[in-house]
Amino acid sequence: MPKKIRLGIVGGGGDSLIGVLHRVASFINDNYVITSAVFAPEFEKSIEFAEEIDIPTDRIYKDFDTMIAEEMKLPEDQRMQVCSVLTPNFLHFPMAKKLLENGFHVICEKPMTTNYDEATTLRDTWKKAGTVFAVTHTYTGYPMVRQMREMIKAGELGPIHKVDASYYQGWINPIIHDAEKRANTWRLDPAKAGISSCMGDIGVHAFNMIEFTTGLSIQSVLCDFNYLYDDNAMDVDGTVLIRMAKHVKGVIRASQVATGEENGLTIKIYGSKGALKWEQENPNFLYYMQEDKPLQVLKPGHAYNSELSLDGTKLPPGHPEGIFDAMANIYLGVARAIRGEEYNDGEFPTMRDGVRGLNFIEASVFSHQRGNVWIPLDPA
Ligand SMILES: NC(=O)c1ccc[n+]([C@@H]2O[C@H](COP(=O)([O-])OP(=O)(O)OC[C@H]3O[C@@H](n4cnc5c(N)ncnc54)[C@H](O)[C@@H]3O)[C@@H](O)[C@H]2O)c1
């Protein structure tokens, strides 16, 4: 077993949504040890949390800049190697940039930055740094999503002509209908969340899933947002028509006000020979539909799955694995890349996905603002 990779974490404190997912994912395949962290802007809170989860406090820092400065003083064989950026959106860009400039590998939450300009600047920085950069589009780590990608790549669906991804949540309902609450949520504050709420937070996952599974690039978008209230600056619901080629079209639907919906991400890909359908809330079932044939339900861990899919399963068929395992698969791919081992490019989303995501978010915002017109994305 090679030595564990020294992992730093910024954000993701005890009060956060996503911190536990990253911490558990990093432990699952025994590749990482958390050596360094700033879990919260308040030093005492960071220390308290480190003590609570039993991480040594000698490398818990008062803020991110101190973390970089102090880690750079350490000998290379002790220094943090990779850092997970789990802070609110507006901090991803400055933090990821500084990490890259100091030679660290980066695992960054989505959306990678708050606008497209920052995303392309970060790509330039990354090219100079030459380190590993992953964006945690978590759902790409599920074995049956990987299987979709491999079946489509192998031509099992024939040429793709229709794609449909929807991501419906209802969590913002109790906030958006209360004037005080909607004014005090970072996800509805453009200074903290970036140019979009709904499309930036979840629509971008749906976008990424379409490009990840089909291997095709979205060329242009036409978007209509709903803000619900005149004093709300951010979209909480949106529908985007997408063109991938002259005869390949589809739709992305995203909502944070779909009352009663939990984490309803669904992706459907239709080709001339067959179709695939996958739902995040039932991730171990992949529906394979073909003309004049009975519906097939593919499940993880069986030998009929692709190598990439099987690589994402740890237990024999029938032992359900979920979101922690999907994120762990991304961490596993990153560990291989950091160690210079061979890996499949489907193992983790990269800088390319991050940049494409911001191009999509910004194009959707422009489309809505300019009166629901088609906006081209840059060539992939
Ligand atoms: N991949 C996914 O499926 C997924 C799911 C949820 C959230 N996210 C992303 O993860 C990020 C965080 O989301 P969340 O829901 O956990 O947010 P959150 O508001 O629940 O938690 C943010 C955490 O960051 C900490 N923090 C804030 N400022 C900091 C600073 N300057 N230094 C250090 N720590 C700081 C806070 O103390 C808190 O612990 C967002 O960018 C979000 O889009 C991704």
The ligand as an ORCA input file, in Angstrom:
! r2SCAN-3c Opt
* xyz 0 1
  N     -21.216     18.165     -5.239
  C     -22.419     18.332     -4.739
  O     -23.324     17.564     -5.047
  C     -22.692     19.454     -3.789
  C     -23.758     19.393     -2.875
  C     -23.933     20.435     -1.961
  C     -23.073     21.528     -1.985
  N     -22.069     21.591     -2.911
  C     -21.158     22.763     -2.972
  O     -20.319     22.762     -1.820
  C     -20.038     24.106     -1.439
  C     -20.403     24.286      0.028
  O     -21.782     24.041      0.153
  P     -22.477     23.690      1.547
  O     -23.877     23.392      1.266
  O     -21.642     22.713      2.302
  O     -22.382     25.128      2.245
  P     -22.642     25.445      3.779
  O     -23.052     26.881      3.841
  O     -23.512     24.403      4.394
  O     -21.185     25.273      4.438
  C     -20.089     26.112      4.122
  C     -18.936     25.823      5.062
  O     -17.820     26.628      4.692
  C     -17.295     27.241      5.870
  N     -16.653     28.510      5.487
  C     -17.250     29.635      5.038
  N     -16.323     30.584      4.803
  C     -15.115     30.034      5.084
  C     -13.789     30.510      5.047
  N     -13.505     31.754      4.664
  N     -12.796     29.667      5.417
  C     -13.072     28.408      5.812
  N     -14.315     27.905      5.897
  C     -15.322     28.706      5.532
  C     -18.491     27.446      6.782
  O     -18.090     27.599      8.134
  C     -19.245     26.137      6.539
  O     -18.728     25.101      7.345
  C     -20.848     25.010     -2.371
  O     -20.009     25.518     -3.361
  C     -21.878     24.086     -2.974
  O     -22.262     24.453     -4.291
  C     -21.867     20.577     -3.783
*
